Amino acid sequence: DYPAPRAVLTGHDHEVVCVSVCAELGLVISGAKEGPCLVHTITGDLLRALEGTENCLYPRLISVSSEGHCIIYYERGRFSNFSINGKLLAQMEINDSTR
């Protein structure tokens, strides 16, 4: 048997720089170099986009919990917390050299 992809995730206009998979929820969240983070099912269906505010444009890290919370780290110490349904729950900015 040759390994083959189970699904192709589409929707980004720029290169993907971060991805998080939550097998418990059957979701994949990916962030592009310039653009929103997209929520897909593991089978490849695009569900929604998670768009930050005007200061949160360049996602760098994504973490999703089995409880359905998605934390996205953007450039310059900015964090956003989304529900898996796409609602922005909280934002935070820290003055630290997190890279």
N, C-alpha and C positions, 0 to 999 in steps of 0.2 A: 504494500500500500504506500502510495505517495501522499505526503501531507498536502492538504488543500484547504483554502479558506472556507469557513462555514458561512460567512457573509461579507459583503463589501459595504462599508459605511460611506455614504456620500453626503455632500451638502456644504463642505467648506470651500471657500474661494481661495484660501491661502494654505500654506503648508501646516500640517498638524504638529504642534509642539508639546502637547501634554494629553494624556489619556488616563482615565480611571475606569475600572471594570468592577461592577458589583454583581457577583454571581447570584447572591441571595435575592436580589430584585430583578435580575435579568436585564441589567442596563449597562450601557457603555456611554461615558461622557467624554467628549473630546474637545480640545481647545485649539484654535488655529492661531498662527502668528499674529494676524490682525483680523479680529472678528469675534463673533459670539462663540460660546461653548454650545455644542449640540448634544442632545440626549437621544440615543438610539436604543432600540431593543438589541439583545444579543443576536437576534436573527437578522438585523439590518434595517428595521423600520425606523425612520426618523420621526421622533415624537414631538420635540420642541427645541427652541433655542433659549439659552440662559444668557440674557444680555445685562451687563453691568451698566452703571451710570456713565456719564461722560468721562469720568476720570479712570474708569476701569475698562480699558480697551484691549490690553495685551495680556491674555492669560498666560501664566507660566507653570502653575501646578494646580492639580485638581485632586480632591479627595472626596469620596462619597461613602457614606455609612449605610449599614444595613437598615437603619431606621429611616432613611430617605432624606438625609441632609447632605447637601453638597457644598463644600468649602472650596472656593477658588481664590488662589493667590495671583494677583496681578503685579505689574511692575511698581516699583517705588513703595513697597510696604502696604499695599492696599489689599484687603480681603473682603470677600462677599460670601454670605451664607444664603443659599437658595433651598427651597423645598424641592423635592423631586418633581413637583407639579409646575415648577417654574416661577414660584413666587419669591421675590427678594425678601428675606427675613431680617437680615442685618448687614451692616457694613462697618468696616473698621480700618483705620490707618495707623500704622506704627512707624516710629522713627527709629529704624534699625537697619543694619546693612544686610538684611536677608536676601540671599541670591539663589 
